[in-house]
Amino acid sequence: MADPAARLQPNAPGPFFVDDACIDCDVCRIAAPDNFARHEELGISIVARQPATEEELAQCRDAMQECPVDAIGEDPPAGTPAGTPAA
């Protein structure tokens, strides 16, 4: 699971993020091309834009599941009631 404390600064503000475990494998950019992009200076992927539609939300969650190093997170995690601290 991605670590919210290791969230990379260039991520777009919002629930989805990439942490410092990213290995720049391109999986997320293929799964959700409208939301993830390569940060050229850092040589890793970042969330360039938070999902704006249900389809994009599903694609971001797919990318999170497919990430081989669990570098993509959602904070708070899906299904967490508002105001509930994440574990």
N, CA, C and O atoms as a printed pandas DataFrame, in Angstrom:
     atom_number atom_name residue_name chain_id  residue_number  x_coord  y_coord  z_coord
0              1         N          MET        A               1    0.837   -1.171    0.000
1              2        CA          MET        A               1    0.000    0.000    0.000
2              3         C          MET        A               1    0.890    1.244    0.000
3              4         O          MET        A               1    1.886    1.308    0.720
4              5         N          ALA        A               2    0.520    2.219   -0.808
5              6        CA          ALA        A               2    1.279    3.461   -0.878
6              7         C          ALA        A               2    1.196    4.198    0.456
7              8         O          ALA        A               2    0.202    4.107    1.177
8              9         N          ASP        A               3    2.256    4.922    0.761
9             10        CA          ASP        A               3    2.377    5.620    2.038
10            11         C          ASP        A               3    2.035    7.099    1.860
11            12         O          ASP        A               3    2.772    7.822    1.190
12            13         N          PRO        A               4    0.926    7.561    2.449
13            14        CA          PRO        A               4    0.578    8.984    2.326
14            15         C          PRO        A               4    1.688    9.907    2.826
15            16         O          PRO        A               4    1.819   11.027    2.331
16            17         N          ALA        A               5    2.484    9.464    3.789
17            18        CA          ALA        A               5    3.587   10.286    4.298
18            19         C          ALA        A               5    4.716   10.425    3.277
19            20         O          ALA        A               5    5.533   11.340    3.375
20            21         N          ALA        A               6    4.761    9.509    2.287
21            22        CA          ALA        A               6    5.792    9.542    1.250
22            23         C          ALA        A               6    5.240   10.081   -0.066
23            24         O          ALA        A               6    5.862    9.934   -1.118
24            25         N          ARG        A               7    4.065   10.706    0.005
25            26        CA          ARG        A               7    3.423   11.297   -1.181
26            27         C          ARG        A               7    4.383   12.293   -1.821
27            28         O          ARG        A               7    4.969   13.131   -1.135
28            29         N          LEU        A               8    4.539   12.196   -3.133
29            30        CA          LEU        A               8    5.428   13.100   -3.849
30            31         C          LEU        A               8    4.766   14.461   -4.053
31            32         O          LEU        A               8    3.583   14.537   -4.385
32            33         N          GLN        A               9    5.515   15.511   -3.858
33            34        CA          GLN        A               9    5.013   16.881   -3.949
34            35         C          GLN        A               9    4.368   17.211   -5.301
35            36         O          GLN        A               9    3.356   17.913   -5.315
36            37         N          PRO        A              10    4.902   16.741   -6.442
37            38        CA          PRO        A              10    4.313   17.146   -7.725
38            39         C          PRO        A              10    2.928   16.553   -8.035
39            40         O          PRO        A              10    2.319   16.931   -9.036
40            41         N          ASN        A              11    2.417   15.635   -7.201
41            42        CA          ASN        A              11    1.085   15.083   -7.457
42            43         C          ASN        A              11    0.035   16.193   -7.408
43            44         O          ASN        A              11    0.143   17.131   -6.619
44            45         N          ALA        A              12   -0.977   16.071   -8.262
45            46        CA          ALA        A              12   -2.103   17.002   -8.215
46            47         C          ALA        A              12   -2.810   16.856   -6.872
47            48         O          ALA        A              12   -2.943   15.739   -6.373
48            49         N          PRO        A              13   -3.264   17.951   -6.277
49            50        CA          PRO        A              13   -3.985   17.861   -5.005
50            51         C          PRO        A              13   -5.232   16.995   -5.148
51            52         O          PRO        A              13   -5.936   17.071   -6.155
52            53         N          GLY        A              14   -5.497   16.183   -4.152
53            54        CA          GLY        A              14   -6.666   15.315   -4.171
54            55         C          GLY        A              14   -6.345   13.959   -3.596
55            56         O          GLY        A              14   -5.249   13.743   -3.078
56            57         N          PRO        A              15   -7.291   13.041   -3.682
57            58        CA          PRO        A              15   -7.126   11.756   -2.996
58            59         C          PRO        A              15   -6.084   10.819   -3.593
59            60         O          PRO        A              15   -5.431   10.090   -2.847
60            61         N          PHE        A              16   -5.908   10.813   -4.903
61            62        CA          PHE        A              16   -4.948    9.881   -5.506
62            63         C          PHE        A              16   -3.554   10.485   -5.487
63            64         O          PHE        A              16   -3.380   11.686   -5.692
64            65         N          PHE        A              17   -2.558    9.633   -5.237
65            66        CA          PHE        A              17   -1.176   10.100   -5.193
66            67         C          PHE        A              17   -0.226    8.973   -5.560
67            68         O          PHE        A              17   -0.585    7.796   -5.518
68            69         N          VAL        A              18    0.985    9.351   -5.919
69            70        CA          VAL        A              18    2.087    8.422   -6.133
70            71         C          VAL        A              18    3.104    8.726   -5.041
71            72         O          VAL        A              18    3.376    9.889   -4.743
72            73         N          ASP        A              19    3.669    7.668   -4.442
73            74        CA          ASP        A              19    4.673    7.892   -3.407
74            75         C          ASP        A              19    6.073    7.613   -3.949
75            76         O          ASP        A              19    6.240    7.320   -5.133
76            77         N          ASP        A              20    7.065    7.703   -3.086
77            78        CA          ASP        A              20    8.455    7.595   -3.509
78            79         C          ASP        A              20    8.910    6.175   -3.866
79            80         O          ASP        A              20   10.086    5.966   -4.161
80            81         N          ALA        A              21    8.000    5.200   -3.845
81            82        CA          ALA        A              21    8.343    3.833   -4.250
82            83         C          ALA        A              21    8.232    3.633   -5.767
83            84         O          ALA        A              21    8.595    2.572   -6.276
84            85         N          CYS        A              22    7.735    4.637   -6.487
85            86        CA          CYS        A              22    7.523    4.521   -7.941
86            87         C          CYS        A              22    8.817    4.139   -8.658
87            88         O          CYS        A              22    9.885    4.682   -8.377
88            89         N          ILE        A              23    8.695    3.187   -9.594
89            90        CA          ILE        A              23    9.836    2.757  -10.404
90            91         C          ILE        A              23    9.682    3.170  -11.868
91            92         O          ILE        A              23   10.447    2.719  -12.721
92            93         N          ASP        A              24    8.699    4.022  -12.164
93            94        CA          ASP        A              24    8.482    4.547  -13.516
94            95         C          ASP        A              24    8.264    3.433  -14.540
95            96         O          ASP        A              24    8.859    3.441  -15.617
96            97         N          CYS        A              25    7.407    2.482  -14.192
97            98        CA          CYS        A              25    7.172    1.328  -15.067
98            99         C          CYS        A              25    6.175    1.598  -16.193
99           100         O          CYS        A              25    6.113    0.827  -17.151
100          101         N          ASP        A              26    5.393    2.678  -16.097
101          102        CA          ASP        A              26    4.432    3.086  -17.122
102          103         C          ASP        A              26    3.060    2.427  -16.979
103          104         O          ASP        A              26    2.155    2.753  -17.748
104          105         N          VAL        A              27    2.872    1.519  -16.030
105          106        CA          VAL        A              27    1.592    0.827  -15.867
106          107         C          VAL        A              27    0.459    1.820  -15.631
107          108         O          VAL        A              27   -0.589    1.718  -16.269
108          109         N          CYS        A              28    0.649    2.768  -14.735
109          110        CA          CYS        A              28   -0.426    3.719  -14.422
110          111         C          CYS        A              28   -0.742    4.624  -15.603
111          112         O          CYS        A              28   -1.900    4.973  -15.829
112          113         N          ARG        A              29    0.283    5.004  -16.357
113          114        CA          ARG        A              29    0.064    5.894  -17.504
114          115         C          ARG        A              29   -0.691    5.186  -18.621
115          116         O          ARG        A              29   -1.355    5.829  -19.435
116          117         N          ILE        A              30   -0.590    3.878  -18.657
117          118        CA          ILE        A              30   -1.352    3.097  -19.638
118          119         C          ILE        A              30   -2.779    2.884  -19.135
119          120         O          ILE        A              30   -3.732    3.003  -19.906
120          121         N          ALA        A              31   -2.931    2.571  -17.853
121          122        CA          ALA        A              31   -4.253    2.284  -17.278
122          123         C          ALA        A              31   -5.130    3.531  -17.183
123          124         O          ALA        A              31   -6.342    3.456  -17.387
124          125         N          ALA        A              32   -4.525    4.673  -16.876
125          126        CA          ALA        A              32   -5.289    5.918  -16.685
126          127         C          ALA        A              32   -4.515    7.082  -17.320
127          128         O          ALA        A              32   -3.981    7.937  -16.613
128          129         N          PRO        A              33   -4.461    7.108  -18.644
129          130        CA          PRO        A              33   -3.611    8.091  -19.327
130          131         C          PRO        A              33   -4.028    9.546  -19.136
131          132         O          PRO        A              33   -3.204   10.444  -19.311
132          133         N          ASP        A              34   -5.269    9.798  -18.785
133          134        CA          ASP        A              34   -5.709   11.174  -18.568
134          135         C          ASP        A              34   -5.373   11.678  -17.171
135          136         O          ASP        A              34   -5.525   12.866  -16.884
136          137         N          ASN        A              35   -4.920   10.782  -16.307
137          138        CA          ASN        A              35   -4.696   11.148  -14.909
138          139         C          ASN        A              35   -3.247   11.031  -14.446
139          140         O          ASN        A              35   -2.832   11.738  -13.527
140          141         N          PHE        A              36   -2.484   10.155  -15.064
141          142        CA          PHE        A              36   -1.086    9.968  -14.685
142          143         C          PHE        A              36   -0.177   10.452  -15.803
143          144         O          PHE        A              36   -0.503   10.332  -16.984
144          145         N          ALA        A              37    0.966   11.000  -15.412
145          146        CA          ALA        A              37    1.945   11.486  -16.383
146          147         C          ALA        A              37    3.343   11.233  -15.829
147          148         O          ALA        A              37    3.524   10.996  -14.635
148          149         N          ARG        A              38    4.305   11.288  -16.706
149          150        CA          ARG        A              38    5.699   11.128  -16.284
150          151         C          ARG        A              38    6.246   12.486  -15.874
151          152         O          ARG        A              38    6.096   13.469  -16.600
152          153         N          HIS        A              39    6.871   12.536  -14.721
153          154        CA          HIS        A              39    7.557   13.740  -14.270
154          155         C          HIS        A              39    8.993   13.597  -14.755
155          156         O          HIS        A              39    9.762   12.804  -14.212
156          157         N          GLU        A              40    9.347   14.357  -15.765
157          158        CA          GLU        A              40   10.647   14.183  -16.422
158          159         C          GLU        A              40   11.823   14.428  -15.483
159          160         O          GLU        A              40   12.803   13.685  -15.528
160          161         N          GLU        A              41   11.752   15.441  -14.643
161          162        CA          GLU        A              41   12.876   15.746  -13.743
162          163         C          GLU        A              41   13.114   14.639  -12.724
163          164         O          GLU        A              41   14.257   14.283  -12.438
164          165         N          LEU        A              42   12.029   14.098  -12.179
165          166        CA          LEU        A              42   12.154   13.056  -11.159
166          167         C          LEU        A              42   12.285   11.659  -11.756
167          168         O          LEU        A              42   12.773   10.744  -11.093
168          169         N          GLY        A              43   11.853   11.492  -13.005
169          170        CA          GLY        A              43   11.926   10.186  -13.645
170          171         C          GLY        A              43   10.962    9.180  -13.066
171          172         O          GLY        A              43   11.267    7.990  -12.984
172          173         N          ILE        A              44    9.793    9.656  -12.662
173          174        CA          ILE        A              44    8.756    8.792  -12.088
174          175         C          ILE        A              44    7.398    9.260  -12.585
175          176         O          ILE        A              44    7.288   10.291  -13.249
176          177         N          SER        A              45    6.371    8.498  -12.258
177          178        CA          SER        A              45    5.000    8.895  -12.591
178          179         C          SER        A              45    4.411    9.704  -11.445
179          180         O          SER        A              45    4.787    9.540  -10.284
180          181         N          ILE        A              46    3.485   10.574  -11.799
181          182        CA          ILE        A              46    2.752   11.364  -10.810
182          183         C          ILE        A              46    1.287   11.409  -11.223
183          184         O          ILE        A              46    0.944   11.108  -12.366
184          185         N          VAL        A              47    0.431   11.787  -10.286
185          186        CA          VAL        A              47   -0.961   12.071  -10.624
186          187         C          VAL        A              47   -0.971   13.495  -11.181
187          188         O          VAL        A              47   -0.776   14.463  -10.446
188          189         N          ALA        A              48   -1.198   13.606  -12.472
189          190        CA          ALA        A              48   -1.202   14.911  -13.130
190          191         C          ALA        A              48   -2.548   15.609  -12.974
191          192         O          ALA        A              48   -2.629   16.837  -12.941
192          193         N          ARG        A              49   -3.601   14.801  -12.879
193          194        CA          ARG        A              49   -4.955   15.341  -12.734
194          195         C          ARG        A              49   -5.791   14.304  -12.006
195          196         O          ARG        A              49   -5.775   13.125  -12.357
196          197         N          GLN        A              50   -6.519   14.747  -10.993
197          198        CA          GLN        A              50   -7.400   13.843  -10.250
198          199         C          GLN        A              50   -8.571   13.426  -11.144
199          200         O          GLN        A              50   -8.960   14.179  -12.037
200          201         N          PRO        A              51   -9.136   12.239  -10.917
201          202        CA          PRO        A              51  -10.257   11.784  -11.756
202          203         C          PRO        A              51  -11.459   12.711  -11.637
203          204         O          PRO        A              51  -11.802   13.181  -10.552
204          205         N          ALA        A              52  -12.091   12.961  -12.789
205          206        CA          ALA        A              52  -13.244   13.862  -12.839
206          207         C          ALA        A              52  -14.530   13.136  -13.206
207          208         O          ALA        A              52  -15.616   13.706  -13.104
208          209         N          THR        A              53  -14.414   11.877  -13.633
209          210        CA          THR        A              53  -15.589   11.099  -14.023
210          211         C          THR        A              53  -15.519    9.728  -13.359
211          212         O          THR        A              53  -14.471    9.328  -12.852
212          213         N          GLU        A              54  -16.622    9.025  -13.366
213          214        CA          GLU        A              54  -16.639    7.659  -12.815
214          215         C          GLU        A              54  -15.686    6.755  -13.593
215          216         O          GLU        A              54  -15.043    5.884  -13.008
216          217         N          GLU        A              55  -15.592    6.955  -14.900
217          218        CA          GLU        A              55  -14.676    6.153  -15.712
218          219         C          GLU        A              55  -13.222    6.411  -15.306
219          220         O          GLU        A              55  -12.438    5.474  -15.155
220          221         N          GLU        A              56  -12.874    7.674  -15.134
221          222        CA          GLU        A              56  -11.513    7.990  -14.704
222          223         C          GLU        A              56  -11.235    7.462  -13.297
223          224         O          GLU        A              56  -10.133    6.989  -13.019
224          225         N          LEU        A              57  -12.212    7.540  -12.421
225          226        CA          LEU        A              57  -12.065    6.997  -11.069
226          227         C          LEU        A              57  -11.767    5.500  -11.137
227          228         O          LEU        A              57  -10.873    5.006  -10.450
228          229         N          ALA        A              58  -12.517    4.788  -11.964
229          230        CA          ALA        A              58  -12.299    3.348  -12.130
230          231         C          ALA        A              58  -10.914    3.073  -12.712
231          232         O          ALA        A              58  -10.246    2.127  -12.295
232          233         N          GLN        A              59  -10.481    3.882  -13.662
233          234        CA          GLN        A              59   -9.162    3.700  -14.265
234          235         C          GLN        A              59   -8.050    3.943  -13.238
235          236         O          GLN        A              59   -7.059    3.213  -13.210
236          237         N          CYS        A              60   -8.216    4.964  -12.399
237          238        CA          CYS        A              60   -7.210    5.240  -11.363
238          239         C          CYS        A              60   -7.145    4.098  -10.351
239          240         O          CYS        A              60   -6.064    3.719   -9.900
240          241         N          ARG        A              61   -8.291    3.561  -10.006
241          242        CA          ARG        A              61   -8.292    2.429   -9.072
242          243         C          ARG        A              61   -7.692    1.190   -9.719
243          244         O          ARG        A              61   -7.025    0.403   -9.048
244          245         N          ASP        A              62   -7.923    1.007  -11.021
245          246        CA          ASP        A              62   -7.275   -0.097  -11.739
246          247         C          ASP        A              62   -5.755    0.084  -11.718
247          248         O          ASP        A              62   -5.014   -0.866  -11.466
248          249         N          ALA        A              63   -5.301    1.302  -11.982
249          250        CA          ALA        A              63   -3.861    1.589  -11.973
250          251         C          ALA        A              63   -3.279    1.285  -10.598
251          252         O          ALA        A              63   -2.186    0.729  -10.490
252          253         N          MET        A              64   -4.010    1.650   -9.551
253          254        CA          MET        A              64   -3.556    1.403   -8.194
254          255         C          MET        A              64   -3.409   -0.102   -7.952
255          256         O          MET        A              64   -2.435   -0.539   -7.341
256          257         N          GLN        A              65   -4.365   -0.887   -8.426
257          258        CA          GLN        A              65   -4.314   -2.341   -8.245
258          259         C          GLN        A              65   -3.197   -2.986   -9.057
259          260         O          GLN        A              65   -2.602   -3.976   -8.630
260          261         N          GLU        A              66   -2.913   -2.418  -10.237
261          262        CA          GLU        A              66   -1.926   -3.001  -11.139
262          263         C          GLU        A              66   -0.493   -2.580  -10.828
263          264         O          GLU        A              66    0.447   -3.210  -11.314
264          265         N          CYS        A              67   -0.307   -1.548  -10.042
265          266        CA          CYS        A              67    1.038   -1.040   -9.754
266          267         C          CYS        A              67    1.883   -2.142   -9.116
267          268         O          CYS        A              67    1.514   -2.673   -8.068
268          269         N          PRO        A              68    3.012   -2.491   -9.736
269          270        CA          PRO        A              68    3.808   -3.615   -9.227
270          271         C          PRO        A              68    4.522   -3.339   -7.903
271          272         O          PRO        A              68    4.964   -4.275   -7.237
272          273         N          VAL        A              69    4.639   -2.066   -7.513
273          274        CA          VAL        A              69    5.339   -1.742   -6.261
274          275         C          VAL        A              69    4.432   -1.014   -5.268
275          276         O          VAL        A              69    4.913   -0.449   -4.286
276          277         N          ASP        A              70    3.128   -1.027   -5.520
277          278        CA          ASP        A              70    2.150   -0.395   -4.628
278          279         C          ASP        A              70    2.487    1.066   -4.328
279          280         O          ASP        A              70    2.396    1.513   -3.185
280          281         N          ALA        A              71    2.878    1.802   -5.371
281          282        CA          ALA        A              71    3.262    3.203   -5.198
282          283         C          ALA        A              71    2.099    4.173   -5.388
283          284         O          ALA        A              71    2.274    5.380   -5.221
284          285         N          ILE        A              72    0.922    3.670   -5.732
285          286        CA          ILE        A              72   -0.243    4.529   -5.941
286          287         C          ILE        A              72   -1.190    4.352   -4.768
287          288         O          ILE        A              72   -1.497    3.232   -4.362
288          289         N          GLY        A              73   -1.642    5.467   -4.233
289          290        CA          GLY        A              73   -2.552    5.415   -3.107
290          291         C          GLY        A              73   -3.767    6.292   -3.307
291          292         O          GLY        A              73   -3.808    7.143   -4.196
292          293         N          GLU        A              74   -4.752    6.066   -2.461
293          294        CA          GLU        A              74   -5.961    6.881   -2.405
294          295         C          GLU        A              74   -6.157    7.225   -0.934
295          296         O          GLU        A              74   -6.304    6.335   -0.096
296          297         N          ASP        A              75   -6.158    8.511   -0.624
297          298        CA          ASP        A              75   -6.230    8.955    0.763
298          299         C          ASP        A              75   -7.361    9.959    0.927
299          300         O          ASP        A              75   -7.236   11.083    0.441
300          301         N          PRO        A              76   -8.461    9.605    1.591
301          302        CA          PRO        A              76   -8.630    8.353    2.319
302          303         C          PRO        A              76   -8.946    7.204    1.367
303          304         O          PRO        A              76   -9.428    7.429    0.258
304          305         N          PRO        A              77   -8.675    5.970    1.800
305          306        CA          PRO        A              77   -8.954    4.809    0.957
306          307         C          PRO        A              77  -10.440    4.707    0.593
307          308         O          PRO        A              77  -11.306    5.160    1.342
308          309         N          ALA        A              78  -10.712    4.114   -0.552
309          310        CA          ALA        A              78  -12.093    3.908   -0.992
310          311         C          ALA        A              78  -12.876    3.182    0.088
311          312         O          ALA        A              78  -12.377    2.229    0.687
312          313         N          GLY        A              79  -14.085    3.622    0.335
313          314        CA          GLY        A              79  -14.943    2.974    1.309
314          315         C          GLY        A              79  -14.770    3.491    2.723
315          316         O          GLY        A              79  -15.481    3.051    3.627
316          317         N          THR        A              80  -13.837    4.422    2.940
317          318        CA          THR        A              80  -13.648    4.992    4.268
318          319         C          THR        A              80  -14.657    6.112    4.460
319          320         O          THR        A              80  -14.667    7.062    3.677
320          321         N          PRO        A              81  -15.496    6.031    5.466
321          322        CA          PRO        A              81  -16.459    7.103    5.683
322          323         C          PRO        A              81  -15.755    8.424    5.973
323          324         O          PRO        A              81  -14.692    8.447    6.594
324          325         N          ALA        A              82  -16.348    9.514    5.524
325          326        CA          ALA        A              82  -15.771   10.838    5.744
326          327         C          ALA        A              82  -15.528   11.057    7.221
327          328         O          ALA        A              82  -16.367   10.720    8.056
328          329         N          GLY        A              83  -14.388   11.619    7.536
329          330        CA          GLY        A              83  -14.063   11.909    8.923
330          331         C          GLY        A              83  -13.434   10.753    9.673
331          332         O          GLY        A              83  -13.073   10.899   10.841
332          333         N          THR        A              84  -13.294    9.599    9.018
333          334        CA          THR        A              84  -12.681    8.442    9.650
334          335         C          THR        A              84  -11.199    8.434    9.329
335          336         O          THR        A              84  -10.838    8.467    8.152
336          337         N          PRO        A              85  -10.334    8.393   10.316
337          338        CA          PRO        A              85   -8.889    8.362   10.014
338          339         C          PRO        A              85   -8.507    7.044    9.341
339          340         O          PRO        A              85   -9.010    5.979    9.699
340          341         N          ALA        A              86   -7.614    7.138    8.368
341          342        CA          ALA        A              86   -7.130    5.931    7.694
342          343         C          ALA        A              86   -6.213    5.176    8.640
343          344         O          ALA        A              86   -5.524    5.783    9.460
344          345         N          ALA        A              87   -6.204    3.854    8.529
345          346        CA          ALA        A              87   -5.357    3.017    9.395
346          347         C          ALA        A              87   -3.907    3.145    9.020
347          348         O          ALA        A              87   -3.052    2.513    9.640
